[in-house]
């Protein structure tokens, strides 16, 4: 890629899925990365909580990567920087609030020497051949931004995570005047948030939600816990307001909430909000005098709310008569985990209030009316949808065409697109994938380690030890250990059948084969696996160790 009159785009994450946003723009042999986010794992990746996009394609070209520009401080947009930056080692650009959040994450991860450039809102700056302008946007976090990206090839707008909110409470409104000015200048390509492309109307206002949550708290008799995203500073301020309006104290329960509040205060937000009480103060307050903001709205296994629901939190407990309000949307894939937490709470006599029955949440992403407005303001020559599942991307394309943008196409993760000169066109595919943070290591989620772990989790494992002499004759009966294959009371019978089968298999080997440890191990493994398959109907992972004496 050397043509300076051509602008290319490829997503390594976040296109065809919710989360793990990683977008690349290429021009003249140089690359710009927009966002580097993470996602949360589910039961399909045992032992792993955090997922990140595989950056192999750009890591192999990191000498051509001029920088990472972060649009805002949500985990699915900056959460992977601390994990993946050592593979990239390029400058990082962020607004003051996003930089404050990122500094804490880097320090916690022990990642040093990151060249972090703090960019003032609406101040233009250059990253290699890319001219960048932050465009203020309302979102569910302070300092949300769209990006104007200027190159020798033309102007593109990267419009992820925004909405039109007349009363965002914390942060600014989306800058309609500046967007209209860009439209007059000429936008060749718009890459646009598709999360709510299937939702009619508008996303809703944080200002209107404040009244609803205050009313909900007023109707509660006991303790109130409000589960929300820790990054939603406006929602945290609303919880404090609802507490004060009902003569209650506001508390924060969850480390990520404290980190976000510290970053917000450091950068000038929450200035009028009194200090929050800690989780250790909750037990000293009357039940009808406390409102808690808690982490865990997505059912995360280690979150504060999950521990409270399991009666396993060291400082906070709920009881019959208390209320938990879910003030967030369900991220696709988290439904089962959220239901598990809610069911545990209800079983304990705790009232659970979710969005729908009462207004407890407004989205931070644009619905169809807002998307149509953006099309009108920018009048883009072409549209490529981002930030959404496949069905959202296709719906965005249909919406764009109905709004008069004929040049629109779906490009999921790995699809390399020429944005300009137009029309937009798919010109190739690049390597993509997901990595899981397994302890301190990154492993491919479709690699051998995870496949083996999933097999063991599904069918269990069997390990046998075979002791043979130098001639290959058995020096003792094989020993078999079964893990998660069958109920303990039935283990002896099945193990004996497997031992008999392994003895027969080794006896059937030729004299030469019995002298080869690999041949002995494979014969015994086949006999072990076959016996377990016949007796249990399962295919556990079978492994044989040969010891020669």
C-alpha positions in Angstrom: 0.0 0.0 0.0 1.9 3.1 -1.3 -0.8 5.1 -3.1 -1.3 8.3 -1.1 -4.5 9.1 -3.0 -6.1 6.0 -1.6 -7.6 5.5 1.9 -8.2 2.0 3.1 -10.1 0.7 6.1 -10.2 -2.6 7.9 -11.7 -3.6 11.3 -9.9 -6.2 13.4 -12.6 -6.0 16.0 -16.0 -4.5 16.6 -17.5 -5.0 13.1 -20.0 -8.0 13.3 -19.8 -8.0 17.1 -20.4 -5.8 20.1 -17.1 -5.0 21.8 -13.4 -5.3 21.1 -13.3 -2.3 18.8 -10.2 -2.0 16.7 -10.3 0.0 13.4 -7.4 0.6 11.0 -7.1 3.3 8.4 -4.3 3.1 5.8 -2.9 5.8 3.5 0.4 6.0 1.7 1.9 3.0 3.4 1.1 4.3 6.9 -1.5 3.2 9.3 -3.7 4.8 12.0 -5.5 2.8 14.6 -8.8 4.0 16.1 -9.6 2.4 19.5 -8.3 -0.7 21.1 -11.0 -2.3 23.2 -11.8 -5.5 25.0 -14.8 -7.8 25.5 -15.9 -10.1 28.3 -15.8 -13.9 27.9 -18.6 -16.3 28.7 -18.9 -20.1 29.5 -17.5 -21.0 26.1 -14.0 -19.9 27.2 -13.4 -21.6 30.5 -10.7 -19.9 32.7 -10.8 -16.7 30.7 -12.6 -13.5 31.6 -11.2 -11.0 29.1 -11.1 -11.2 25.3 -9.2 -8.8 23.0 -8.9 -8.6 19.2 -5.9 -10.4 17.7 -3.7 -7.5 16.4 -1.3 -9.8 14.4 -2.0 -8.1 11.1 -1.0 -4.6 12.3 1.6 -5.9 14.8 3.5 -7.3 11.9 3.5 -3.8 10.4 4.0 -1.8 13.6 6.8 0.2 12.0 4.2 1.7 9.8 1.7 2.3 12.6 1.8 6.0 13.4 -0.5 6.0 16.5 -3.6 4.9 18.3 -6.4 7.5 18.7 -8.9 6.7 21.4 -12.4 8.0 20.8 -13.5 7.7 24.5 -12.9 5.8 27.7 -15.2 2.8 27.5 -13.6 -0.6 28.0 -14.7 -1.8 24.6 -12.7 1.1 23.1 -9.6 1.5 25.3 -9.6 -1.5 27.6 -7.1 -3.6 25.5 -4.4 -0.9 25.4 -2.7 -2.1 28.6 -2.8 -5.7 27.2 -1.8 -5.2 23.6 0.4 -2.1 23.6 3.6 -4.0 24.1 2.9 -5.7 20.7 2.4 -2.3 19.0 4.6 0.3 20.9 3.3 3.4 19.2 2.0 6.7 20.5 -1.4 6.9 22.0 -3.7 9.9 21.7 -6.6 10.6 24.1 -8.8 13.3 25.6 -8.1 14.3 29.2 -10.7 12.0 30.8 -9.8 9.0 28.6 -6.1 9.6 29.4 -6.9 9.7 33.1 -8.7 6.4 32.9 -6.0 4.8 30.7 -3.2 5.9 33.1 -4.8 4.0 35.9 -5.2 0.9 33.8 -1.6 1.0 32.6 -0.3 1.4 36.1 -2.4 -1.5 37.3 -1.1 -3.7 34.5 2.5 -2.6 35.1 2.8 -1.3 31.5 5.4 1.6 31.4 6.8 4.0 28.9 3.6 4.4 26.8 3.9 7.7 24.9 0.5 9.1 25.9 -0.5 12.4 24.3 -3.4 14.3 25.9 -5.4 16.2 23.3 -7.7 19.1 24.2 -11.3 18.7 23.0 -11.9 20.0 19.5 -8.1 20.6 19.0 -6.9 19.3 15.6 -3.7 17.2 15.6 -1.7 15.1 13.2 -0.8 11.4 13.4 1.6 10.7 10.5 -0.3 11.6 7.3 -3.6 11.6 9.1 -5.1 14.9 10.2 -7.4 14.2 13.2 -10.1 16.4 14.7 -12.1 15.4 17.8 -15.8 16.2 17.3 -17.7 16.5 20.6 -20.5 14.0 21.0 -23.0 13.1 23.7 -22.6 9.5 25.0 -22.9 7.6 28.2 -19.4 8.8 29.3 -17.6 12.1 29.5 -15.7 13.3 26.4 -17.3 11.1 23.7 -16.0 11.9 20.3 -16.5 11.4 16.6 -13.4 11.7 14.5 -12.8 13.7 11.4 -9.9 12.0 9.5 -8.3 14.0 6.8 -5.9 12.5 4.3 -4.5 13.2 0.9 -7.3 11.0 -0.4 -10.1 12.9 1.2 -12.2 13.3 4.4 -13.7 10.4 6.4 -15.7 10.6 9.6 -15.5 7.8 12.2 -18.7 8.0 14.1 -18.8 5.4 16.9 -20.6 5.7 20.2 -22.7 8.9 20.1 -26.3 10.1 20.4 -28.3 13.3 20.2 -29.1 14.2 23.8 -30.5 17.7 24.6 -29.6 17.2 28.3 -26.6 14.9 28.7 -25.9 16.2 32.3 -22.2 15.3 32.2 -20.3 16.2 29.1 -21.4 18.1 26.0 -24.0 17.8 23.4 -23.2 16.4 20.0 -21.8 19.3 17.9 -24.4 19.7 15.2 -22.9 22.9 13.8 -19.4 21.3 13.3 -20.9 18.3 11.7 -22.9 20.4 9.3 -19.8 22.3 8.4 -18.0 19.0 7.6 -20.9 18.0 5.4 -20.5 21.3 3.5 -16.8 20.6 3.2 -17.5 17.2 1.7 -17.4 13.8 3.5 -16.3 11.0 1.2 -16.9 8.2 3.8 -18.9 7.8 7.0 -18.1 4.9 9.3 -21.0 4.8 11.7 -22.3 3.2 14.9 -24.9 0.5 14.2 -25.8 -0.7 17.6 -29.3 0.7 17.5 -29.8 0.7 13.8 -32.9 -1.5 14.3 -34.4 0.8 16.9 -36.9 3.4 15.8 -37.0 6.9 17.4 -34.2 8.3 19.6 -32.0 6.9 22.3 -33.4 9.0 25.1 -32.0 11.6 27.4 -30.0 11.3 30.6 -31.8 14.3 31.9 -35.2 12.7 31.6 -33.9 9.5 33.2 -32.8 11.3 36.3 -36.4 12.0 37.2 -37.4 8.4 36.7 -34.6 6.9 38.9 -35.3 9.5 41.6 -39.0 8.4 41.6 -38.1 4.7 41.7 -35.8 5.3 44.8 -38.7 7.3 46.4 -40.9 4.2 46.2 -38.4 1.8 47.8 -38.5 0.9 51.5 -35.2 -0.8 52.2 -31.7 -0.6 50.7 -31.4 0.3 47.0 -28.6 -1.0 44.8 -28.4 0.5 41.3 -26.3 -1.7 38.9 -24.8 0.4 36.1 -21.7 0.7 33.9 -18.9 2.1 36.0 -17.9 4.5 33.1 -21.4 6.1 33.0 -20.4 9.2 35.1 -23.8 10.9 34.4 -25.6 7.9 35.7 -23.4 7.9 38.8 -24.2 11.5 39.3 -27.9 10.7 38.9 -27.7 8.0 41.6 -26.1 10.6 44.0 -28.9 13.0 43.1 -31.6 10.3 43.6 -30.1 9.5 47.0 -30.0 13.1 48.2 -33.5 13.8 46.9 -34.8 10.9 49.1 -32.7 11.7 52.2 -30.3 8.8 51.6 -26.6 8.5 51.4 -24.9 7.5 48.1 -22.2 4.7 48.3 -20.0 3.1 45.6 -19.5 -0.7 45.6 -16.9 -2.0 43.2 -13.3 -1.0 42.4 -14.0 0.1 38.9 -16.5 2.6 40.1 -14.0 4.2 42.4 -11.4 4.3 39.6 -13.8 6.1 37.3 -15.0 8.6 39.9 -11.4 9.4 40.7 -10.6 10.0 37.0 -13.8 12.1 36.7 -13.0 14.3 39.6 -9.4 14.7 38.4 -10.6 16.1 35.1 -13.2 18.4 36.5 -16.4 16.3 36.5 -18.7 15.6 39.5 -17.5 18.8 41.0 -20.9 19.5 42.6 -21.4 15.9 43.9 -20.6 15.2 47.5 -18.1 12.5 48.4 -19.4 9.0 48.1 -19.4 6.6 51.1 -17.6 3.3 50.8 -19.0 -0.3 50.9 -17.7 -0.6 54.4 -20.1 2.2 55.5 -23.2 0.4 54.2 -23.7 -1.8 57.2 -23.7 1.1 59.6 -26.6 2.9 57.8 -30.3 2.3 58.3 -31.7 0.3 55.4 -33.9 3.1 54.3 -31.0 5.6 54.2 -28.7 4.1 51.6 -28.5 4.0 47.8 -25.6 2.0 46.3 -24.1 2.2 42.9 -22.8 -1.3 42.2 -20.8 -2.9 39.4 -22.0 -6.1 37.8 -24.9 -5.0 35.5 -23.8 -7.6 33.0 -23.6 -10.5 35.5 -19.8 -10.5 35.5 -18.6 -13.4 37.7 -16.3 -11.4 39.9 -18.4 -8.2 40.1 -19.8 -6.7 43.3 -23.4 -7.5 42.4 -22.6 -11.2 41.5 -20.9 -11.5 44.9 -23.8 -9.8 46.7 -26.3 -12.1 44.9 -24.3 -15.1 46.0 -24.1 -13.8 49.6 -20.3 -13.7 49.2 -19.5 -10.0 49.4 -17.2 -9.2 52.3 -19.0 -5.9 53.2 -22.4 -5.7 51.6 -25.5 -7.9 52.1 -29.1 -7.5 50.9 -32.2 -9.0 52.5 -35.9 -9.2 51.8 -37.4 -5.8 51.3 -34.3 -4.4 49.5 -34.3 -3.5 45.8 -31.9 -3.9 43.0 -32.3 -1.6 39.9 -30.6 -2.6 36.7 -29.8 0.7 35.0 -28.1 -0.6 31.9 -28.8 -2.5 28.7 -28.1 -6.2 28.2 -25.0 -6.6 26.0 -25.7 -9.5 23.6 -24.2 -12.7 25.0 -24.6 -11.7 28.6 -28.3 -12.6 28.9 -27.7 -15.9 30.7 -25.3 -14.4 33.3 -27.6 -11.5 34.0 -30.6 -13.8 34.5 -28.6 -16.0 36.9 -27.8 -13.0 39.1 -31.4 -11.7 38.9 -32.8 -15.1 39.8 -30.5 -15.4 42.8 -31.7 -12.0 44.0 -35.4 -12.8 43.6 -35.0 -16.1 45.4 -33.8 -14.1 48.4 -36.9 -11.9 48.5 -35.2 -8.9 46.9 -37.1 -6.9 44.3 -35.5 -6.6 40.9 -36.4 -3.7 38.6 -35.3 -3.7 35.0 -35.7 -1.3 32.1 -39.0 -1.7 30.4 -41.4 -2.1 33.4 -39.9 1.2 34.6 -37.6 3.6 32.9 -34.2 2.7 34.4 -31.8 3.2 31.4 -31.3 5.2 28.3 -28.9 4.0 25.6 -25.7 5.9 24.7 -26.0 4.9 21.0 -28.1 6.5 18.2 -31.4 5.1 17.1 -32.8 5.5 13.6 -34.0 9.0 13.9 -30.6 10.2 15.1 -28.8 8.3 12.4 -31.0 9.9 9.7 -30.1 13.3 11.2 -26.4 12.5 10.9 -26.8 11.5 7.3 -28.5 14.8 6.6 -25.8 16.8 8.3 -22.8 15.1 6.8 -24.3 14.1 3.4 -21.6 11.4 3.0 -20.8 10.0 -0.4 -20.5 6.5 1.1 -21.4 4.6 4.4 -19.6 1.7 6.0 -21.3 0.5 9.2 -19.3 -0.3 12.3 -19.9 -1.1 16.0 -22.6 -3.8 15.8 -23.5 -7.4 15.2 -23.9 -8.5 11.6 -27.7 -7.9 11.6 -27.1 -4.4 12.8 -24.6 -3.7 10.0 -26.9 -4.9 7.3 -29.8 -2.8 8.8 -27.5 0.3 8.8 -26.8 -0.2 5.1 -30.5 -0.4 4.4 -31.1 2.7 6.4 -28.4 4.6 4.7 -29.7 3.7 1.3 -33.3 4.7 2.3 -31.7 8.1 3.3 -30.3 8.5 -0.1 -26.8 7.2 0.3 -26.5 4.7 -2.5 -22.9 3.7 -1.9 -23.0 1.6 1.2 -21.6 -1.9 2.1 -21.1 -4.2 5.0 -17.5 -4.9 6.0 -17.1 -7.3 8.9 -13.9 -8.0 10.8 -11.0 -8.7 8.4 -12.7 -7.2 5.3 -10.3 -4.7 3.7 -12.1 -1.8 2.0 -11.0 1.0 -0.2 -12.9 4.0 1.0 -11.7 6.5 -1.5 -11.5 7.3 -4.3 -15.0 5.9 -4.5 -17.1 4.0 -4.8 -16.2 2.0 -1.7 -15.0 -1.5 -2.6 -13.9 -4.7 -0.9 -10.3 -5.3 -2.0 -9.2 -8.1 0.2 -9.3 -10.0 3.5 -6.8 -9.8 6.4 -6.1 -12.1 9.4 -8.4 -11.6 12.4 -9.2 -13.5 15.5 -9.7 -13.2 19.3 -7.2 -13.7 22.1 -8.1 -14.6 25.7 -6.2 -13.3 28.7 -5.4 -16.6 30.4 -3.7 -15.6 33.6 -0.8 -13.5 32.4 -0.7 -15.0 28.9 -2.6 -14.3 25.7 -3.9 -17.4 24.0 -6.0 -17.8 20.8 -9.6 -18.6 21.8 -9.7 -21.1 18.9 -6.2 -22.6 19.7 -5.2 -25.9 21.1 -5.2 -24.8 24.7 -8.8 -23.6 24.7 -10.0 -26.5 22.5 -8.5 -29.0 25.0 -10.0 -27.1 28.0 -13.4 -27.1 26.4 -13.2 -30.8 25.7 -12.2 -31.5 29.3 -15.0 -29.3 30.5 -17.5 -31.1 28.3 -16.5 -34.8 28.7 -13.8 -34.9 31.5 -10.4 -36.5 31.2 -8.7 -39.8 31.9 -5.0 -40.2 32.7 -3.3 -43.6 32.7 0.2 -44.6 33.8 1.8 -47.7 32.2 5.0 -49.2 33.7 7.0 -51.5 31.4 10.4 -53.1 31.6 13.2 -52.8 29.0 11.7 -55.5 26.9 8.3 -53.8 26.9 6.6 -56.3 29.2 4.2 -54.8 31.8 5.9 -54.5 35.1 2.6 -53.8 36.9 -1.1 -53.3 36.0 -1.7 -49.8 34.5 -3.2 -47.2 36.8 -6.1 -45.0 35.7 -7.4 -41.7 37.1 -10.7 -40.3 35.9 -11.7 -36.6 36.3 -15.3 -35.6 35.6 -16.0 -38.6 33.5 -18.4 -40.6 35.7 -19.8 -40.6 39.2 -17.2 -41.6 41.9 -19.2 -44.7 42.9 -19.0 -46.1 39.3 -15.3 -45.2 38.8 -13.8 -48.5 39.9 -15.8 -50.7 37.5 -15.1 -48.5 34.5 -11.4 -48.1 35.4 -11.0 -51.9 35.7 -12.5 -52.4 32.2 -10.1 -49.8 30.8 -7.1 -51.4 32.5 -8.0 -54.8 31.1 -8.3 -53.3 27.6 -4.9 -51.6 27.9 -3.3 -54.8 29.0 -4.7 -56.6 26.0 -3.6 -53.9 23.6 0.0 -53.8 24.9 0.2 -57.7 24.8 -1.0 -57.5 21.1 1.9 -55.3 20.2 4.9 -56.8 18.4 8.2 -57.2 20.3 9.7 -54.3 18.5 6.7 -52.0 19.1 6.7 -52.7 22.9 10.3 -51.3 23.0 9.0 -48.0 21.6 7.4 -45.8 24.3 5.3 -43.9 21.7 3.9 -47.1 20.3 3.1 -48.4 23.8 1.4 -45.1 24.8 -0.7 -44.9 21.6 -1.9 -48.5 21.9 -2.8 -47.9 25.5 -4.5 -44.6 24.8 -6.7 -46.1 22.0 -7.7 -48.9 24.4 -8.5 -46.4 27.2 -10.5 -44.0 25.0 -12.4 -46.9 23.3 -13.4 -48.4 26.6 -14.6 -45.1 28.0 -16.5 -44.4 24.8 -18.3 -47.8 25.0 -19.0 -47.7 28.7 -20.0 -44.0 29.2 -21.0 -42.8 25.7 -18.6 -39.9 26.1 -15.3 -39.0 24.5 -13.1 -37.7 27.4 -9.6 -36.5 26.8 -7.4 -39.6 27.2 -3.7 -39.4 28.0 -1.2 -42.2 28.8 2.3 -41.8 30.4 4.8 -44.6 29.9 7.4 -45.3 32.6 10.2 -47.7 31.7 12.0 -49.5 34.5 
